[in-house]
């Protein structure tokens, strides 16, 4: 099979690339039920959530099909009268995209769609735990007419593939979503060939509920951010910080709501909590919960493996959590909500920022002044105010501090796949040539 190389893809017009992307989007949407079923089978999330991820993942392809046509340059007034300065944006080159298992489709499309839109070809290395969704998406890209070689999927040893991608001088950009430790290794490895690197890494999201919050809004928002994908998302509330005046009321209502969540097979009727990804994930959650209990925390609901067995864990709420416990310090990545108490706004901000992570944070308050004040003081890339779900294709997604580099989604997501070049043109010389030519003709 002859592969379409990166130069051929980059030389298509933006309008042609846009049409391919639009077709790919249409095919994914036409197959959203099957893709959702595949995702539930290989990853475990409830079918409704899986189909929701297909639409969310596809939205990046639709958005970047449109954005492909808007890669504008600039003309800059030069410092000399007979010079002109042009800024041109060009595709960076071949992109290596390494993705995790928790969003098996969306983490791929969020990278591949802007890369293709900019004129880059991509080598995708999906998680070994969710290869089928990646392959199905790649197959649909071929059915959409995207030439073979523009979207590539490689399977195998993560370390070998990662090493090969970072070592290759042909690969000009690494985009990675996954754990902070692996991200740091890829960043260090990319230094050898001075590649551009984007990293979407782990979080430790605070969810702050003030006394003046609307309780129903806070409950709904906290449940949504904590328990989506059984707590296995990078933007999951990792610490629920509740002000002392509303603490008991919130903790009771929240535990009751969590207790009523139906756990089971993702295909089951009414199931909202699927299994965790594997035994290692369950062991990690158990270790964190035991650590908290041994240091004085109280289990309000859940707190152990689910009676269904396998990798099911009970949706859990734990109170009296302190900042030195593992539940507060590390990313839990499971269905456990630790609740911590605070007295003042300053204390809440201090507790929220007391971490190396800086991906997402949530604030619940009915005070407009407080919402601005606190949102601006939080050292996080994404802040939801009275809102538990904030990811969308039209807004830039990404972390500060050790949660990452670069942004995905929105017009800003294009920048990571483009090189900015300038041309300075000295044009007086052409006028001279024109004059000489005319002179010779007369
Ligand atoms: P992970 O273990 O870091 O794996 C992510 C990807 O990297 C997988 O494809 C994995 O392959 C690969 N990988 C592992 N070791 C590697 C190495 N030495 N060199 C190159 N590639 C390597 O993370 P995960 O457990 O799949 O995902 C959970 C993490 O992702 C959490 O920390 C979560 O917060 C983060 N996450 C962040 C975002 C965000 O946007 N910030 C979004 C989603 C998830 P194998 O699976 O085949 O080993």
Boltz pocket constraint, residues with backbone or C-beta under 6 A from the ligand:
constraints:
  - pocket:
      binder: B
      contacts: [[A, 98], [A, 99], [A, 100], [A, 101], [A, 102], [A, 103], [A, 107], [A, 125], [A, 126], [A, 127], [A, 128], [A, 129], [A, 156], [A, 157], [A, 158], [A, 159], [A, 161], [A, 162], [A, 163], [A, 177], [A, 178], [A, 179], [A, 180], [A, 182], [A, 183], [A, 185], [A, 199], [A, 200], [A, 201], [A, 202], [A, 203], [A, 233], [A, 234], [A, 235], [A, 331], [A, 359], [A, 399], [A, 403], [A, 404]]
      max_distance: 6.0
